[in-house]
Amino acid sequence: MDVLIDVVALLMGVIGLLGCFLPVLPGPPLSYVGLVLLYFWGNDPTMMSATGMWIWLFVVVAATILDYVIPAYYTRKTGGSKSAARASLVGMLVGIPFFPPLGMIVGSFLGAYLAELWIERKTSEDSFRAAWGTFVGFLLGTGMKLIISIFLLYYILRGF
């Protein structure tokens, strides 16, 4: 049974890393589930304190919320509209099958740019600025999730 728990926890950690790049998978929450499995049913009950588990839960919840807030914030801060934020998400989803993760990044950028240009009738310069804000927000959110998932995977591996 311990081997099964270890394998499932490791899979959750790895899938959590993939979830940092694939919007259909919640990266850090999946990694945290792997850590919880090891905490309650793993081989090493001293791998982390209960306080540590609560802190990681707070970090994961905060990151999950911020992942939705950061791109929208940067899009708005650089003059982007709701159309740009939505088109950025559509562009990212369309870009997933094309050279991930580069296709996601380019798709997100193009979606925001084209929405500002065509839907909002903004100038090319204003559209580029909004698309740049979306791009920066996407990178910050993805980077934050990736760092958290890497740390959680480290703790999962340490718990074996």
Short mmCIF file of the C-alpha atoms (twelve columns), coordinates in Angstrom:
data_MODEL
# 
_entry.id   MODEL 
# 
loop_
_atom_site.group_PDB 
_atom_site.id 
_atom_site.type_symbol 
_atom_site.label_atom_id 
_atom_site.label_alt_id 
_atom_site.label_comp_id 
_atom_site.label_asym_id 
_atom_site.label_seq_id 
_atom_site.Cartn_x 
_atom_site.Cartn_y 
_atom_site.Cartn_z 
_atom_site.pdbx_PDB_model_num 
ATOM 1   C CA . MET A 1   0.000   0.000  0.000   1 
ATOM 2   C CA . ASP A 2   2.884   2.364  0.797   1 
ATOM 3   C CA . VAL A 3   4.288   1.962  -2.708  1 
ATOM 4   C CA . LEU A 4   0.896   2.799  -4.219  1 
ATOM 5   C CA . ILE A 5   0.646   5.970  -2.095  1 
ATOM 6   C CA . ASP A 6   4.186   6.947  -3.123  1 
ATOM 7   C CA . VAL A 7   3.442   6.424  -6.815  1 
ATOM 8   C CA . VAL A 8   0.153   8.350  -6.696  1 
ATOM 9   C CA . ALA A 9   1.773   11.196 -4.727  1 
ATOM 10  C CA . LEU A 10  4.627   11.396 -7.236  1 
ATOM 11  C CA . LEU A 11  2.162   11.360 -10.152 1 
ATOM 12  C CA . MET A 12  0.196   14.170 -8.535  1 
ATOM 13  C CA . GLY A 13  3.387   16.184 -8.154  1 
ATOM 14  C CA . VAL A 14  4.396   15.662 -11.788 1 
ATOM 15  C CA . ILE A 15  0.869   16.350 -13.082 1 
ATOM 16  C CA . GLY A 16  0.904   19.465 -10.901 1 
ATOM 17  C CA . LEU A 17  4.003   20.644 -12.769 1 
ATOM 18  C CA . LEU A 18  2.233   20.075 -16.081 1 
ATOM 19  C CA . GLY A 19  -0.747  21.965 -14.706 1 
ATOM 20  C CA . CYS A 20  1.407   25.068 -14.449 1 
ATOM 21  C CA . PHE A 21  1.387   25.215 -18.250 1 
ATOM 22  C CA . LEU A 22  -1.936  23.572 -19.107 1 
ATOM 23  C CA . PRO A 23  -4.897  25.709 -18.051 1 
ATOM 24  C CA . VAL A 24  -7.206  22.699 -17.731 1 
ATOM 25  C CA . LEU A 25  -5.149  21.297 -14.837 1 
ATOM 26  C CA . PRO A 26  -4.857  23.127 -11.517 1 
ATOM 27  C CA . GLY A 27  -1.082  22.789 -11.009 1 
ATOM 28  C CA . PRO A 28  -0.298  23.688 -7.380  1 
ATOM 29  C CA . PRO A 29  -3.519  22.170 -5.966  1 
ATOM 30  C CA . LEU A 30  -2.701  18.829 -7.614  1 
ATOM 31  C CA . SER A 31  0.844   18.955 -6.256  1 
ATOM 32  C CA . TYR A 32  -0.530  19.768 -2.812  1 
ATOM 33  C CA . VAL A 33  -2.823  16.727 -2.963  1 
ATOM 34  C CA . GLY A 34  0.285   14.593 -3.536  1 
ATOM 35  C CA . LEU A 35  1.904   16.158 -0.479  1 
ATOM 36  C CA . VAL A 36  -1.231  15.531 1.593   1 
ATOM 37  C CA . LEU A 37  -1.237  11.864 0.548   1 
ATOM 38  C CA . LEU A 38  2.321   11.453 1.774   1 
ATOM 39  C CA . TYR A 39  1.673   13.425 4.934   1 
ATOM 40  C CA . PHE A 40  -1.200  11.217 6.056   1 
ATOM 41  C CA . TRP A 41  -0.329  7.851  4.504   1 
ATOM 42  C CA . GLY A 42  3.336   8.003  3.543   1 
ATOM 43  C CA . ASN A 43  6.370   6.265  4.997   1 
ATOM 44  C CA . ASP A 44  7.788   9.262  6.901   1 
ATOM 45  C CA . PRO A 45  5.345   10.923 9.304   1 
ATOM 46  C CA . THR A 46  7.980   13.528 10.234  1 
ATOM 47  C CA . MET A 47  8.399   14.821 6.663   1 
ATOM 48  C CA . MET A 48  6.574   18.045 7.532   1 
ATOM 49  C CA . SER A 49  4.785   19.564 10.493  1 
ATOM 50  C CA . ALA A 50  1.077   20.292 10.581  1 
ATOM 51  C CA . THR A 51  1.937   23.997 10.585  1 
ATOM 52  C CA . GLY A 52  3.962   23.493 7.406   1 
ATOM 53  C CA . MET A 53  1.012   21.773 5.769   1 
ATOM 54  C CA . TRP A 54  -1.297  24.673 6.703   1 
ATOM 55  C CA . ILE A 55  1.221   27.194 5.347   1 
ATOM 56  C CA . TRP A 56  1.473   25.315 2.055   1 
ATOM 57  C CA . LEU A 57  -2.323  25.139 1.865   1 
ATOM 58  C CA . PHE A 58  -2.487  28.925 2.266   1 
ATOM 59  C CA . VAL A 59  0.221   29.408 -0.386  1 
ATOM 60  C CA . VAL A 60  -1.578  27.106 -2.847  1 
ATOM 61  C CA . VAL A 61  -4.965  28.780 -2.327  1 
ATOM 62  C CA . ALA A 62  -3.417  32.255 -2.649  1 
ATOM 63  C CA . ALA A 63  -1.543  31.253 -5.822  1 
ATOM 64  C CA . THR A 64  -4.679  29.769 -7.350  1 
ATOM 65  C CA . ILE A 65  -6.589  32.992 -6.740  1 
ATOM 66  C CA . LEU A 66  -3.701  35.184 -7.892  1 
ATOM 67  C CA . ASP A 67  -3.358  33.153 -11.074 1 
ATOM 68  C CA . TYR A 68  -6.695  34.587 -12.175 1 
ATOM 69  C CA . VAL A 69  -6.034  38.086 -10.853 1 
ATOM 70  C CA . ILE A 70  -2.482  38.766 -12.094 1 
ATOM 71  C CA . PRO A 71  -3.073  38.518 -15.876 1 
ATOM 72  C CA . ALA A 72  -6.251  40.583 -15.681 1 
ATOM 73  C CA . TYR A 73  -4.485  43.146 -13.494 1 
ATOM 74  C CA . TYR A 74  -1.592  43.562 -15.914 1 
ATOM 75  C CA . THR A 75  -3.929  43.673 -18.898 1 
ATOM 76  C CA . ARG A 76  -5.947  46.458 -17.264 1 
ATOM 77  C CA . LYS A 77  -2.839  48.257 -15.997 1 
ATOM 78  C CA . THR A 78  -1.503  48.511 -19.545 1 
ATOM 79  C CA . GLY A 79  -4.808  49.797 -20.904 1 
ATOM 80  C CA . GLY A 80  -6.371  46.525 -21.975 1 
ATOM 81  C CA . SER A 81  -10.072 45.779 -21.987 1 
ATOM 82  C CA . LYS A 82  -12.138 42.825 -20.861 1 
ATOM 83  C CA . SER A 83  -12.192 41.760 -24.503 1 
ATOM 84  C CA . ALA A 84  -8.404  41.564 -24.477 1 
ATOM 85  C CA . ALA A 85  -8.394  39.460 -21.308 1 
ATOM 86  C CA . ARG A 86  -10.972 37.039 -22.715 1 
ATOM 87  C CA . ALA A 87  -9.336  36.826 -26.143 1 
ATOM 88  C CA . SER A 88  -6.011  36.210 -24.446 1 
ATOM 89  C CA . LEU A 89  -7.470  33.150 -22.732 1 
ATOM 90  C CA . VAL A 90  -8.987  31.919 -26.012 1 
ATOM 91  C CA . GLY A 91  -5.674  32.473 -27.788 1 
ATOM 92  C CA . MET A 92  -3.858  30.538 -25.100 1 
ATOM 93  C CA . LEU A 93  -6.269  27.590 -25.416 1 
ATOM 94  C CA . VAL A 94  -5.962  27.616 -29.202 1 
ATOM 95  C CA . GLY A 95  -2.167  27.738 -28.887 1 
ATOM 96  C CA . ILE A 96  -1.902  24.683 -26.613 1 
ATOM 97  C CA . PRO A 97  -1.708  22.087 -29.419 1 
ATOM 98  C CA . PHE A 98  0.793   24.175 -31.389 1 
ATOM 99  C CA . PHE A 99  4.274   23.913 -29.914 1 
ATOM 100 C CA . PRO A 100 3.425   24.079 -26.199 1 
ATOM 101 C CA . PRO A 101 4.239   26.135 -24.184 1 
ATOM 102 C CA . LEU A 102 5.365   28.580 -26.888 1 
ATOM 103 C CA . GLY A 103 2.029   28.241 -28.707 1 
ATOM 104 C CA . MET A 104 0.208   29.191 -25.515 1 
ATOM 105 C CA . ILE A 105 2.331   32.294 -25.032 1 
ATOM 106 C CA . VAL A 106 2.036   33.432 -28.653 1 
ATOM 107 C CA . GLY A 107 -1.685  32.611 -28.713 1 
ATOM 108 C CA . SER A 108 -2.291  34.595 -25.539 1 
ATOM 109 C CA . PHE A 109 -0.380  37.587 -26.881 1 
ATOM 110 C CA . LEU A 110 -2.090  37.499 -30.306 1 
ATOM 111 C CA . GLY A 111 -5.527  37.059 -28.767 1 
ATOM 112 C CA . ALA A 112 -5.163  40.163 -26.633 1 
ATOM 113 C CA . TYR A 113 -3.587  42.158 -29.457 1 
ATOM 114 C CA . LEU A 114 -6.247  41.284 -32.024 1 
ATOM 115 C CA . ALA A 115 -9.115  41.886 -29.587 1 
ATOM 116 C CA . GLU A 116 -7.836  45.349 -28.804 1 
ATOM 117 C CA . LEU A 117 -7.223  46.091 -32.466 1 
ATOM 118 C CA . TRP A 118 -10.435 44.693 -33.964 1 
ATOM 119 C CA . ILE A 119 -13.047 44.673 -31.195 1 
ATOM 120 C CA . GLU A 120 -12.018 47.739 -29.211 1 
ATOM 121 C CA . ARG A 121 -10.781 49.626 -32.309 1 
ATOM 122 C CA . LYS A 122 -7.597  50.777 -30.606 1 
ATOM 123 C CA . THR A 123 -4.395  51.780 -32.334 1 
ATOM 124 C CA . SER A 124 -1.703  49.232 -33.022 1 
ATOM 125 C CA . GLU A 125 0.483   50.769 -30.321 1 
ATOM 126 C CA . ASP A 126 -2.258  50.634 -27.675 1 
ATOM 127 C CA . SER A 127 -3.143  47.092 -28.719 1 
ATOM 128 C CA . PHE A 128 0.501   46.040 -28.415 1 
ATOM 129 C CA . ARG A 129 0.754   47.605 -24.951 1 
ATOM 130 C CA . ALA A 130 -2.325  45.708 -23.747 1 
ATOM 131 C CA . ALA A 131 -1.045  42.461 -25.279 1 
ATOM 132 C CA . TRP A 132 2.321   43.022 -23.588 1 
ATOM 133 C CA . GLY A 133 0.552   43.441 -20.234 1 
ATOM 134 C CA . THR A 134 -1.308  40.193 -20.803 1 
ATOM 135 C CA . PHE A 135 1.941   38.453 -21.700 1 
ATOM 136 C CA . VAL A 136 3.716   39.742 -18.575 1 
ATOM 137 C CA . GLY A 137 0.768   38.724 -16.396 1 
ATOM 138 C CA . PHE A 138 0.709   35.264 -17.946 1 
ATOM 139 C CA . LEU A 139 4.446   34.807 -17.353 1 
ATOM 140 C CA . LEU A 140 4.232   35.996 -13.743 1 
ATOM 141 C CA . GLY A 141 1.275   33.733 -12.974 1 
ATOM 142 C CA . THR A 142 2.866   30.722 -14.640 1 
ATOM 143 C CA . GLY A 143 6.207   31.386 -12.966 1 
ATOM 144 C CA . MET A 144 4.557   31.656 -9.557  1 
ATOM 145 C CA . LYS A 145 2.707   28.352 -10.058 1 
ATOM 146 C CA . LEU A 146 5.834   26.654 -11.369 1 
ATOM 147 C CA . ILE A 147 7.957   27.692 -8.393  1 
ATOM 148 C CA . ILE A 148 5.309   26.513 -5.938  1 
ATOM 149 C CA . SER A 149 4.832   23.189 -7.749  1 
ATOM 150 C CA . ILE A 150 8.596   22.595 -7.861  1 
ATOM 151 C CA . PHE A 151 8.842   23.136 -4.099  1 
ATOM 152 C CA . LEU A 152 5.893   20.824 -3.484  1 
ATOM 153 C CA . LEU A 153 7.429   18.157 -5.722  1 
ATOM 154 C CA . TYR A 154 10.671  18.531 -3.779  1 
ATOM 155 C CA . TYR A 155 8.825   17.849 -0.524  1 
ATOM 156 C CA . ILE A 156 7.025   14.905 -2.117  1 
ATOM 157 C CA . LEU A 157 10.341  13.406 -3.226  1 
ATOM 158 C CA . ARG A 158 11.837  14.076 0.197   1 
ATOM 159 C CA . GLY A 159 8.943   12.186 1.785   1 
ATOM 160 C CA . PHE A 160 9.881   8.873  0.133   1 
# 
